[in-house]
Amino acid sequence: MADSLLHLVFGGKVKNPQGLDFQDTSNLDVVGIFPSYKEAYDAWKGASHASVDDAMSKYVIVHLHRLLEPAED
């Protein structure tokens, strides 16, 4: 997995636009899983801009590679 740094992009309606508490987790918009941060960022930017008029919608990037291979302390 050394060359692949997977990132998940998803979003949905949040209870507070300053937080990450999603209103309905069964209705999240999963944009996709991407092999690089650049591709994930581009997808996040497109999804975020498409919902820019809805203050209660938020999209995020999750660094899956950090969950799959956490740093050892």
mmCIF file of the N, C-alpha and C atoms, coordinates in Angstrom:
data_MODEL
# 
_entry.id   MODEL 
# 
loop_
_atom_site.group_PDB 
_atom_site.id 
_atom_site.type_symbol 
_atom_site.label_atom_id 
_atom_site.label_alt_id 
_atom_site.label_comp_id 
_atom_site.label_asym_id 
_atom_site.label_entity_id 
_atom_site.label_seq_id 
_atom_site.pdbx_PDB_ins_code 
_atom_site.Cartn_x 
_atom_site.Cartn_y 
_atom_site.Cartn_z 
_atom_site.occupancy 
_atom_site.B_iso_or_equiv 
_atom_site.pdbx_formal_charge 
_atom_site.auth_seq_id 
_atom_site.auth_comp_id 
_atom_site.auth_asym_id 
_atom_site.auth_atom_id 
_atom_site.pdbx_PDB_model_num 
ATOM 1   N N  . MET A 1 1  ? 0.817   -1.189 0.000  1.00 0.00 ? 1  MET A N  1 
ATOM 2   C CA . MET A 1 1  ? 0.000   0.000  0.000  1.00 0.00 ? 1  MET A CA 1 
ATOM 3   C C  . MET A 1 1  ? 0.864   1.258  0.000  1.00 0.00 ? 1  MET A C  1 
ATOM 4   N N  . ALA A 1 2  ? 2.127   1.123  -0.229 1.00 0.00 ? 2  ALA A N  1 
ATOM 5   C CA . ALA A 1 2  ? 3.033   2.260  -0.138 1.00 0.00 ? 2  ALA A CA 1 
ATOM 6   C C  . ALA A 1 2  ? 2.718   3.364  -1.141 1.00 0.00 ? 2  ALA A C  1 
ATOM 7   N N  . ASP A 1 3  ? 2.311   2.998  -2.349 1.00 0.00 ? 3  ASP A N  1 
ATOM 8   C CA . ASP A 1 3  ? 2.074   4.006  -3.373 1.00 0.00 ? 3  ASP A CA 1 
ATOM 9   C C  . ASP A 1 3  ? 0.655   4.550  -3.372 1.00 0.00 ? 3  ASP A C  1 
ATOM 10  N N  . SER A 1 4  ? -0.269  3.854  -2.736 1.00 0.00 ? 4  SER A N  1 
ATOM 11  C CA . SER A 1 4  ? -1.672  4.250  -2.774 1.00 0.00 ? 4  SER A CA 1 
ATOM 12  C C  . SER A 1 4  ? -2.084  4.868  -1.447 1.00 0.00 ? 4  SER A C  1 
ATOM 13  N N  . LEU A 1 5  ? -2.401  6.146  -1.465 1.00 0.00 ? 5  LEU A N  1 
ATOM 14  C CA . LEU A 1 5  ? -2.863  6.839  -0.276 1.00 0.00 ? 5  LEU A CA 1 
ATOM 15  C C  . LEU A 1 5  ? -4.349  7.136  -0.468 1.00 0.00 ? 5  LEU A C  1 
ATOM 16  N N  . LEU A 1 6  ? -5.186  6.200  -0.070 1.00 0.00 ? 6  LEU A N  1 
ATOM 17  C CA . LEU A 1 6  ? -6.614  6.291  -0.328 1.00 0.00 ? 6  LEU A CA 1 
ATOM 18  C C  . LEU A 1 6  ? -7.292  7.389  0.487  1.00 0.00 ? 6  LEU A C  1 
ATOM 19  N N  . HIS A 1 7  ? -8.226  8.069  -0.182 1.00 0.00 ? 7  HIS A N  1 
ATOM 20  C CA . HIS A 1 7  ? -9.006  9.142  0.444  1.00 0.00 ? 7  HIS A CA 1 
ATOM 21  C C  . HIS A 1 7  ? -10.468 8.967  0.077  1.00 0.00 ? 7  HIS A C  1 
ATOM 22  N N  . LEU A 1 8  ? -11.349 9.124  1.049  1.00 0.00 ? 8  LEU A N  1 
ATOM 23  C CA . LEU A 1 8  ? -12.792 9.036  0.854  1.00 0.00 ? 8  LEU A CA 1 
ATOM 24  C C  . LEU A 1 8  ? -13.377 10.442 0.877  1.00 0.00 ? 8  LEU A C  1 
ATOM 25  N N  . VAL A 1 9  ? -14.255 10.734 -0.070 1.00 0.00 ? 9  VAL A N  1 
ATOM 26  C CA . VAL A 1 9  ? -14.949 12.025 -0.107 1.00 0.00 ? 9  VAL A CA 1 
ATOM 27  C C  . VAL A 1 9  ? -16.439 11.749 0.037  1.00 0.00 ? 9  VAL A C  1 
ATOM 28  N N  . PHE A 1 10 ? -17.051 12.371 1.040  1.00 0.00 ? 10 PHE A N  1 
ATOM 29  C CA . PHE A 1 10 ? -18.494 12.224 1.229  1.00 0.00 ? 10 PHE A CA 1 
ATOM 30  C C  . PHE A 1 10 ? -19.053 13.484 1.858  1.00 0.00 ? 10 PHE A C  1 
ATOM 31  N N  . GLY A 1 11 ? -20.369 13.589 1.856  1.00 0.00 ? 11 GLY A N  1 
ATOM 32  C CA . GLY A 1 11 ? -21.000 14.763 2.448  1.00 0.00 ? 11 GLY A CA 1 
ATOM 33  C C  . GLY A 1 11 ? -22.476 14.544 2.668  1.00 0.00 ? 11 GLY A C  1 
ATOM 34  N N  . GLY A 1 12 ? -23.087 15.577 3.196  1.00 0.00 ? 12 GLY A N  1 
ATOM 35  C CA . GLY A 1 12 ? -24.518 15.543 3.465  1.00 0.00 ? 12 GLY A CA 1 
ATOM 36  C C  . GLY A 1 12 ? -24.920 16.739 4.304  1.00 0.00 ? 12 GLY A C  1 
ATOM 37  N N  . LYS A 1 13 ? -26.123 16.686 4.782  1.00 0.00 ? 13 LYS A N  1 
ATOM 38  C CA . LYS A 1 13 ? -26.654 17.760 5.627  1.00 0.00 ? 13 LYS A CA 1 
ATOM 39  C C  . LYS A 1 13 ? -26.090 17.615 7.044  1.00 0.00 ? 13 LYS A C  1 
ATOM 40  N N  . VAL A 1 14 ? -25.670 18.742 7.614  1.00 0.00 ? 14 VAL A N  1 
ATOM 41  C CA . VAL A 1 14 ? -25.158 18.757 8.980  1.00 0.00 ? 14 VAL A CA 1 
ATOM 42  C C  . VAL A 1 14 ? -26.126 19.524 9.881  1.00 0.00 ? 14 VAL A C  1 
ATOM 43  N N  . LYS A 1 15 ? -26.061 19.211 11.168 1.00 0.00 ? 15 LYS A N  1 
ATOM 44  C CA . LYS A 1 15 ? -26.927 19.897 12.132 1.00 0.00 ? 15 LYS A CA 1 
ATOM 45  C C  . LYS A 1 15 ? -26.460 21.321 12.384 1.00 0.00 ? 15 LYS A C  1 
ATOM 46  N N  . ASN A 1 16 ? -25.151 21.515 12.327 1.00 0.00 ? 16 ASN A N  1 
ATOM 47  C CA . ASN A 1 16 ? -24.537 22.831 12.541 1.00 0.00 ? 16 ASN A CA 1 
ATOM 48  C C  . ASN A 1 16 ? -23.467 23.002 11.470 1.00 0.00 ? 16 ASN A C  1 
ATOM 49  N N  . PRO A 1 17 ? -23.514 24.057 10.674 1.00 0.00 ? 17 PRO A N  1 
ATOM 50  C CA . PRO A 1 17 ? -22.539 24.210 9.599  1.00 0.00 ? 17 PRO A CA 1 
ATOM 51  C C  . PRO A 1 17 ? -21.087 24.338 10.064 1.00 0.00 ? 17 PRO A C  1 
ATOM 52  N N  . GLN A 1 18 ? -20.874 24.571 11.343 1.00 0.00 ? 18 GLN A N  1 
ATOM 53  C CA . GLN A 1 18 ? -19.511 24.656 11.861 1.00 0.00 ? 18 GLN A CA 1 
ATOM 54  C C  . GLN A 1 18 ? -19.019 23.324 12.415 1.00 0.00 ? 18 GLN A C  1 
ATOM 55  N N  . GLY A 1 19 ? -19.867 22.283 12.352 1.00 0.00 ? 19 GLY A N  1 
ATOM 56  C CA . GLY A 1 19 ? -19.490 20.989 12.898 1.00 0.00 ? 19 GLY A CA 1 
ATOM 57  C C  . GLY A 1 19 ? -19.559 19.880 11.871 1.00 0.00 ? 19 GLY A C  1 
ATOM 58  N N  . LEU A 1 20 ? -19.376 18.657 12.351 1.00 0.00 ? 20 LEU A N  1 
ATOM 59  C CA . LEU A 1 20 ? -19.404 17.478 11.492 1.00 0.00 ? 20 LEU A CA 1 
ATOM 60  C C  . LEU A 1 20 ? -20.463 16.475 11.924 1.00 0.00 ? 20 LEU A C  1 
ATOM 61  N N  . ASP A 1 21 ? -21.488 16.947 12.620 1.00 0.00 ? 21 ASP A N  1 
ATOM 62  C CA . ASP A 1 21 ? -22.566 16.073 13.072 1.00 0.00 ? 21 ASP A CA 1 
ATOM 63  C C  . ASP A 1 21 ? -23.621 16.007 11.965 1.00 0.00 ? 21 ASP A C  1 
ATOM 64  N N  . PHE A 1 22 ? -23.579 14.929 11.177 1.00 0.00 ? 22 PHE A N  1 
ATOM 65  C CA . PHE A 1 22 ? -24.484 14.799 10.039 1.00 0.00 ? 22 PHE A CA 1 
ATOM 66  C C  . PHE A 1 22 ? -25.885 14.445 10.511 1.00 0.00 ? 22 PHE A C  1 
ATOM 67  N N  . GLN A 1 23 ? -26.889 15.059 9.887  1.00 0.00 ? 23 GLN A N  1 
ATOM 68  C CA . GLN A 1 23 ? -28.286 14.875 10.272 1.00 0.00 ? 23 GLN A CA 1 
ATOM 69  C C  . GLN A 1 23 ? -28.774 13.461 10.011 1.00 0.00 ? 23 GLN A C  1 
ATOM 70  N N  . ASP A 1 24 ? -28.516 12.941 8.832  1.00 0.00 ? 24 ASP A N  1 
ATOM 71  C CA . ASP A 1 24 ? -29.061 11.651 8.419  1.00 0.00 ? 24 ASP A CA 1 
ATOM 72  C C  . ASP A 1 24 ? -27.946 10.819 7.793  1.00 0.00 ? 24 ASP A C  1 
ATOM 73  N N  . THR A 1 25 ? -27.298 9.994  8.591  1.00 0.00 ? 25 THR A N  1 
ATOM 74  C CA . THR A 1 25 ? -26.156 9.228  8.084  1.00 0.00 ? 25 THR A CA 1 
ATOM 75  C C  . THR A 1 25 ? -26.561 8.160  7.073  1.00 0.00 ? 25 THR A C  1 
ATOM 76  N N  . SER A 1 26 ? -27.829 7.817  7.017  1.00 0.00 ? 26 SER A N  1 
ATOM 77  C CA . SER A 1 26 ? -28.266 6.838  6.021  1.00 0.00 ? 26 SER A CA 1 
ATOM 78  C C  . SER A 1 26 ? -28.464 7.494  4.652  1.00 0.00 ? 26 SER A C  1 
ATOM 79  N N  . ASN A 1 27 ? -28.349 8.811  4.592  1.00 0.00 ? 27 ASN A N  1 
ATOM 80  C CA . ASN A 1 27 ? -28.566 9.533  3.345  1.00 0.00 ? 27 ASN A CA 1 
ATOM 81  C C  . ASN A 1 27 ? -27.337 10.371 2.950  1.00 0.00 ? 27 ASN A C  1 
ATOM 82  N N  . LEU A 1 28 ? -26.137 9.871  3.249  1.00 0.00 ? 28 LEU A N  1 
ATOM 83  C CA . LEU A 1 28 ? -24.914 10.584 2.890  1.00 0.00 ? 28 LEU A CA 1 
ATOM 84  C C  . LEU A 1 28 ? -24.625 10.422 1.401  1.00 0.00 ? 28 LEU A C  1 
ATOM 85  N N  . ASP A 1 29 ? -24.021 11.424 0.816  1.00 0.00 ? 29 ASP A N  1 
ATOM 86  C CA . ASP A 1 29 ? -23.601 11.382 -0.574 1.00 0.00 ? 29 ASP A CA 1 
ATOM 87  C C  . ASP A 1 29 ? -22.138 10.954 -0.606 1.00 0.00 ? 29 ASP A C  1 
ATOM 88  N N  . VAL A 1 30 ? -21.892 9.702  -0.996 1.00 0.00 ? 30 VAL A N  1 
ATOM 89  C CA . VAL A 1 30 ? -20.524 9.202  -1.109 1.00 0.00 ? 30 VAL A CA 1 
ATOM 90  C C  . VAL A 1 30 ? -20.045 9.533  -2.518 1.00 0.00 ? 30 VAL A C  1 
ATOM 91  N N  . VAL A 1 31 ? -19.120 10.474 -2.593 1.00 0.00 ? 31 VAL A N  1 
ATOM 92  C CA . VAL A 1 31 ? -18.601 10.922 -3.882 1.00 0.00 ? 31 VAL A CA 1 
ATOM 93  C C  . VAL A 1 31 ? -17.675 9.861  -4.449 1.00 0.00 ? 31 VAL A C  1 
ATOM 94  N N  . GLY A 1 32 ? -16.829 9.275  -3.592 1.00 0.00 ? 32 GLY A N  1 
ATOM 95  C CA . GLY A 1 32 ? -15.946 8.206  -4.045 1.00 0.00 ? 32 GLY A CA 1 
ATOM 96  C C  . GLY A 1 32 ? -14.697 8.064  -3.208 1.00 0.00 ? 32 GLY A C  1 
ATOM 97  N N  . ILE A 1 33 ? -13.896 7.064  -3.596 1.00 0.00 ? 33 ILE A N  1 
ATOM 98  C CA . ILE A 1 33 ? -12.597 6.807  -2.978 1.00 0.00 ? 33 ILE A CA 1 
ATOM 99  C C  . ILE A 1 33 ? -11.549 7.085  -4.045 1.00 0.00 ? 33 ILE A C  1 
ATOM 100 N N  . PHE A 1 34 ? -10.524 7.845  -3.659 1.00 0.00 ? 34 PHE A N  1 
ATOM 101 C CA . PHE A 1 34 ? -9.545  8.322  -4.628 1.00 0.00 ? 34 PHE A CA 1 
ATOM 102 C C  . PHE A 1 34 ? -8.133  7.938  -4.196 1.00 0.00 ? 34 PHE A C  1 
ATOM 103 N N  . PRO A 1 35 ? -7.241  7.679  -5.164 1.00 0.00 ? 35 PRO A N  1 
ATOM 104 C CA . PRO A 1 35 ? -5.900  7.199  -4.849 1.00 0.00 ? 35 PRO A CA 1 
ATOM 105 C C  . PRO A 1 35 ? -4.891  8.286  -4.465 1.00 0.00 ? 35 PRO A C  1 
ATOM 106 N N  . SER A 1 36 ? -5.305  9.544  -4.506 1.00 0.00 ? 36 SER A N  1 
ATOM 107 C CA . SER A 1 36 ? -4.387  10.613 -4.112 1.00 0.00 ? 36 SER A CA 1 
ATOM 108 C C  . SER A 1 36 ? -5.190  11.758 -3.501 1.00 0.00 ? 36 SER A C  1 
ATOM 109 N N  . TYR A 1 37 ? -4.504  12.554 -2.698 1.00 0.00 ? 37 TYR A N  1 
ATOM 110 C CA . TYR A 1 37 ? -5.172  13.701 -2.090 1.00 0.00 ? 37 TYR A CA 1 
ATOM 111 C C  . TYR A 1 37 ? -5.621  14.694 -3.158 1.00 0.00 ? 37 TYR A C  1 
ATOM 112 N N  . LYS A 1 38 ? -4.814  14.886 -4.189 1.00 0.00 ? 38 LYS A N  1 
ATOM 113 C CA . LYS A 1 38 ? -5.165  15.824 -5.263 1.00 0.00 ? 38 LYS A CA 1 
ATOM 114 C C  . LYS A 1 38 ? -6.481  15.438 -5.924 1.00 0.00 ? 38 LYS A C  1 
ATOM 115 N N  . GLU A 1 39 ? -6.641  14.161 -6.254 1.00 0.00 ? 39 GLU A N  1 
ATOM 116 C CA . GLU A 1 39 ? -7.890  13.717 -6.879 1.00 0.00 ? 39 GLU A CA 1 
ATOM 117 C C  . GLU A 1 39 ? -9.061  13.857 -5.908 1.00 0.00 ? 39 GLU A C  1 
ATOM 118 N N  . ALA A 1 40 ? -8.827  13.532 -4.638 1.00 0.00 ? 40 ALA A N  1 
ATOM 119 C CA . ALA A 1 40 ? -9.880  13.674 -3.626 1.00 0.00 ? 40 ALA A CA 1 
ATOM 120 C C  . ALA A 1 40 ? -10.252 15.148 -3.450 1.00 0.00 ? 40 ALA A C  1 
ATOM 121 N N  . TYR A 1 41 ? -9.254  16.010 -3.430 1.00 0.00 ? 41 TYR A N  1 
ATOM 122 C CA . TYR A 1 41 ? -9.506  17.442 -3.286 1.00 0.00 ? 41 TYR A CA 1 
ATOM 123 C C  . TYR A 1 41 ? -10.333 17.976 -4.456 1.00 0.00 ? 41 TYR A C  1 
ATOM 124 N N  . ASP A 1 42 ? -9.979  17.559 -5.654 1.00 0.00 ? 42 ASP A N  1 
ATOM 125 C CA . ASP A 1 42 ? -10.726 18.007 -6.831 1.00 0.00 ? 42 ASP A CA 1 
ATOM 126 C C  . ASP A 1 42 ? -12.182 17.552 -6.764 1.00 0.00 ? 42 ASP A C  1 
ATOM 127 N N  . ALA A 1 43 ? -12.408 16.307 -6.321 1.00 0.00 ? 43 ALA A N  1 
ATOM 128 C CA . ALA A 1 43 ? -13.771 15.782 -6.190 1.00 0.00 ? 43 ALA A CA 1 
ATOM 129 C C  . ALA A 1 43 ? -14.516 16.515 -5.080 1.00 0.00 ? 43 ALA A C  1 
ATOM 130 N N  . TRP A 1 44 ? -13.835 16.752 -3.952 1.00 0.00 ? 44 TRP A N  1 
ATOM 131 C CA . TRP A 1 44 ? -14.439 17.497 -2.837 1.00 0.00 ? 44 TRP A CA 1 
ATOM 132 C C  . TRP A 1 44 ? -14.831 18.906 -3.286 1.00 0.00 ? 44 TRP A C  1 
ATOM 133 N N  . LYS A 1 45 ? -13.936 19.548 -4.006 1.00 0.00 ? 45 LYS A N  1 
ATOM 134 C CA . LYS A 1 45 ? -14.188 20.912 -4.458 1.00 0.00 ? 45 LYS A CA 1 
ATOM 135 C C  . LYS A 1 45 ? -15.404 20.962 -5.375 1.00 0.00 ? 45 LYS A C  1 
ATOM 136 N N  . GLY A 1 46 ? -15.518 20.014 -6.290 1.00 0.00 ? 46 GLY A N  1 
ATOM 137 C CA . GLY A 1 46 ? -16.658 19.966 -7.190 1.00 0.00 ? 46 GLY A CA 1 
ATOM 138 C C  . GLY A 1 46 ? -17.968 19.739 -6.449 1.00 0.00 ? 46 GLY A C  1 
ATOM 139 N N  . ALA A 1 47 ? -17.968 18.801 -5.512 1.00 0.00 ? 47 ALA A N  1 
ATOM 140 C CA . ALA A 1 47 ? -19.183 18.509 -4.740 1.00 0.00 ? 47 ALA A CA 1 
ATOM 141 C C  . ALA A 1 47 ? -19.539 19.686 -3.838 1.00 0.00 ? 47 ALA A C  1 
ATOM 142 N N  . SER A 1 48 ? -18.542 20.290 -3.227 1.00 0.00 ? 48 SER A N  1 
ATOM 143 C CA . SER A 1 48 ? -18.785 21.439 -2.346 1.00 0.00 ? 48 SER A CA 1 
ATOM 144 C C  . SER A 1 48 ? -19.334 22.625 -3.119 1.00 0.00 ? 48 SER A C  1 
ATOM 145 N N  . HIS A 1 49 ? -18.771 22.887 -4.270 1.00 0.00 ? 49 HIS A N  1 
ATOM 146 C CA . HIS A 1 49 ? -19.236 24.019 -5.075 1.00 0.00 ? 49 HIS A CA 1 
ATOM 147 C C  . HIS A 1 49 ? -20.646 23.781 -5.607 1.00 0.00 ? 49 HIS A C  1 
ATOM 148 N N  . ALA A 1 50 ? -20.987 22.516 -5.864 1.00 0.00 ? 50 ALA A N  1 
ATOM 149 C CA . ALA A 1 50 ? -22.333 22.201 -6.363 1.00 0.00 ? 50 ALA A CA 1 
ATOM 150 C C  . ALA A 1 50 ? -23.402 22.457 -5.301 1.00 0.00 ? 50 ALA A C  1 
ATOM 151 N N  . SER A 1 51 ? -22.999 22.432 -4.022 1.00 0.00 ? 51 SER A N  1 
ATOM 152 C CA . SER A 1 51 ? -23.968 22.648 -2.936 1.00 0.00 ? 51 SER A CA 1 
ATOM 153 C C  . SER A 1 51 ? -23.695 23.954 -2.185 1.00 0.00 ? 51 SER A C  1 
ATOM 154 N N  . VAL A 1 52 ? -23.010 24.887 -2.816 1.00 0.00 ? 52 VAL A N  1 
ATOM 155 C CA . VAL A 1 52 ? -22.588 26.117 -2.149 1.00 0.00 ? 52 VAL A CA 1 
ATOM 156 C C  . VAL A 1 52 ? -23.766 26.955 -1.638 1.00 0.00 ? 52 VAL A C  1 
ATOM 157 N N  . ASP A 1 53 ? -24.917 26.849 -2.266 1.00 0.00 ? 53 ASP A N  1 
ATOM 158 C CA . ASP A 1 53 ? -26.083 27.635 -1.842 1.00 0.00 ? 53 ASP A CA 1 
ATOM 159 C C  . ASP A 1 53 ? -26.810 27.037 -0.645 1.00 0.00 ? 53 ASP A C  1 
ATOM 160 N N  . ASP A 1 54 ? -26.418 25.829 -0.231 1.00 0.00 ? 54 ASP A N  1 
ATOM 161 C CA . ASP A 1 54 ? -27.052 25.170 0.911  1.00 0.00 ? 54 ASP A CA 1 
ATOM 162 C C  . ASP A 1 54 ? -26.076 25.186 2.092  1.00 0.00 ? 54 ASP A C  1 
ATOM 163 N N  . ALA A 1 55 ? -26.287 26.117 3.013  1.00 0.00 ? 55 ALA A N  1 
ATOM 164 C CA . ALA A 1 55 ? -25.364 26.286 4.146  1.00 0.00 ? 55 ALA A CA 1 
ATOM 165 C C  . ALA A 1 55 ? -25.301 25.063 5.053  1.00 0.00 ? 55 ALA A C  1 
ATOM 166 N N  . MET A 1 56 ? -26.300 24.206 4.986  1.00 0.00 ? 56 MET A N  1 
ATOM 167 C CA . MET A 1 56 ? -26.340 23.034 5.862  1.00 0.00 ? 56 MET A CA 1 
ATOM 168 C C  . MET A 1 56 ? -25.725 21.792 5.220  1.00 0.00 ? 56 MET A C  1 
ATOM 169 N N  . SER A 1 57 ? -25.189 21.911 4.014  1.00 0.00 ? 57 SER A N  1 
ATOM 170 C CA . SER A 1 57 ? -24.503 20.797 3.357  1.00 0.00 ? 57 SER A CA 1 
ATOM 171 C C  . SER A 1 57 ? -23.002 20.959 3.531  1.00 0.00 ? 57 SER A C  1 
ATOM 172 N N  . LYS A 1 58 ? -22.354 19.843 3.795  1.00 0.00 ? 58 LYS A N  1 
ATOM 173 C CA . LYS A 1 58 ? -20.903 19.874 3.986  1.00 0.00 ? 58 LYS A CA 1 
ATOM 174 C C  . LYS A 1 58 ? -20.304 18.609 3.394  1.00 0.00 ? 58 LYS A C  1 
ATOM 175 N N  . TYR A 1 59 ? -19.173 18.756 2.729  1.00 0.00 ? 59 TYR A N  1 
ATOM 176 C CA . TYR A 1 59 ? -18.407 17.628 2.195  1.00 0.00 ? 59 TYR A CA 1 
ATOM 177 C C  . TYR A 1 59 ? -17.049 17.591 2.875  1.00 0.00 ? 59 TYR A C  1 
ATOM 178 N N  . VAL A 1 60 ? -16.541 16.382 3.077  1.00 0.00 ? 60 VAL A N  1 
ATOM 179 C CA . VAL A 1 60 ? -15.272 16.206 3.778  1.00 0.00 ? 60 VAL A CA 1 
ATOM 180 C C  . VAL A 1 60 ? -14.394 15.193 3.046  1.00 0.00 ? 60 VAL A C  1 
ATOM 181 N N  . ILE A 1 61 ? -13.105 15.274 3.335  1.00 0.00 ? 61 ILE A N  1 
ATOM 182 C CA . ILE A 1 61 ? -12.135 14.293 2.838  1.00 0.00 ? 61 ILE A CA 1 
ATOM 183 C C  . ILE A 1 61 ? -11.629 13.515 4.050  1.00 0.00 ? 61 ILE A C  1 
ATOM 184 N N  . VAL A 1 62 ? -11.711 12.191 3.964  1.00 0.00 ? 62 VAL A N  1 
ATOM 185 C CA . VAL A 1 62 ? -11.211 11.314 5.026  1.00 0.00 ? 62 VAL A CA 1 
ATOM 186 C C  . VAL A 1 62 ? -9.962  10.617 4.502  1.00 0.00 ? 62 VAL A C  1 
ATOM 187 N N  . HIS A 1 63 ? -8.881  10.707 5.246  1.00 0.00 ? 63 HIS A N  1 
ATOM 188 C CA . HIS A 1 63 ? -7.615  10.076 4.868  1.00 0.00 ? 63 HIS A CA 1 
ATOM 189 C C  . HIS A 1 63 ? -7.674  8.597  5.264  1.00 0.00 ? 63 HIS A C  1 
ATOM 190 N N  . LEU A 1 64 ? -8.198  7.758  4.374  1.00 0.00 ? 64 LEU A N  1 
ATOM 191 C CA . LEU A 1 64 ? -8.345  6.335  4.686  1.00 0.00 ? 64 LEU A CA 1 
ATOM 192 C C  . LEU A 1 64 ? -7.001  5.671  4.950  1.00 0.00 ? 64 LEU A C  1 
ATOM 193 N N  . HIS A 1 65 ? -5.961  6.115  4.264  1.00 0.00 ? 65 HIS A N  1 
ATOM 194 C CA . HIS A 1 65 ? -4.648  5.511  4.458  1.00 0.00 ? 65 HIS A CA 1 
ATOM 195 C C  . HIS A 1 65 ? -4.170  5.672  5.899  1.00 0.00 ? 65 HIS A C  1 
ATOM 196 N N  . ARG A 1 66 ? -4.587  6.720  6.575  1.00 0.00 ? 66 ARG A N  1 
ATOM 197 C CA . ARG A 1 66 ? -4.198  6.907  7.975  1.00 0.00 ? 66 ARG A CA 1 
ATOM 198 C C  . ARG A 1 66 ? -4.948  5.955  8.888  1.00 0.00 ? 66 ARG A C  1 
ATOM 199 N N  . LEU A 1 67 ? -6.161  5.580  8.507  1.00 0.00 ? 67 LEU A N  1 
ATOM 200 C CA . LEU A 1 67 ? -6.934  4.612  9.288  1.00 0.00 ? 67 LEU A CA 1 
ATOM 201 C C  . LEU A 1 67 ? -6.451  3.189  9.052  1.00 0.00 ? 67 LEU A C  1 
ATOM 202 N N  . LEU A 1 68 ? -6.026  2.909  7.811  1.00 0.00 ? 68 LEU A N  1 
ATOM 203 C CA . LEU A 1 68 ? -5.570  1.562  7.450  1.00 0.00 ? 68 LEU A CA 1 
ATOM 204 C C  . LEU A 1 68 ? -4.172  1.262  7.984  1.00 0.00 ? 68 LEU A C  1 
ATOM 205 N N  . GLU A 1 69 ? -3.338  2.292  8.062  1.00 0.00 ? 69 GLU A N  1 
ATOM 206 C CA . GLU A 1 69 ? -1.965  2.129  8.553  1.00 0.00 ? 69 GLU A CA 1 
ATOM 207 C C  . GLU A 1 69 ? -1.627  3.250  9.528  1.00 0.00 ? 69 GLU A C  1 
ATOM 208 N N  . PRO A 1 70 ? -2.189  3.203  10.727 1.00 0.00 ? 70 PRO A N  1 
ATOM 209 C CA . PRO A 1 70 ? -1.922  4.296  11.694 1.00 0.00 ? 70 PRO A CA 1 
ATOM 210 C C  . PRO A 1 70 ? -0.458  4.320  12.105 1.00 0.00 ? 70 PRO A C  1 
ATOM 211 N N  . ALA A 1 71 ? 0.031   5.494  12.367 1.00 0.00 ? 71 ALA A N  1 
ATOM 212 C CA . ALA A 1 71 ? 1.417   5.652  12.818 1.00 0.00 ? 71 ALA A CA 1 
ATOM 213 C C  . ALA A 1 71 ? 1.576   5.021  14.192 1.00 0.00 ? 71 ALA A C  1 
ATOM 214 N N  . GLU A 1 72 ? 2.683   4.378  14.372 1.00 0.00 ? 72 GLU A N  1 
ATOM 215 C CA . GLU A 1 72 ? 2.951   3.773  15.681 1.00 0.00 ? 72 GLU A CA 1 
ATOM 216 C C  . GLU A 1 72 ? 3.564   4.801  16.608 1.00 0.00 ? 72 GLU A C  1 
ATOM 217 N N  . ASP A 1 73 ? 3.140   4.780  17.852 1.00 0.00 ? 73 ASP A N  1 
ATOM 218 C CA . ASP A 1 73 ? 3.668   5.737  18.841 1.00 0.00 ? 73 ASP A CA 1 
ATOM 219 C C  . ASP A 1 73 ? 4.942   5.252  19.458 1.00 0.00 ? 73 ASP A C  1 
# 
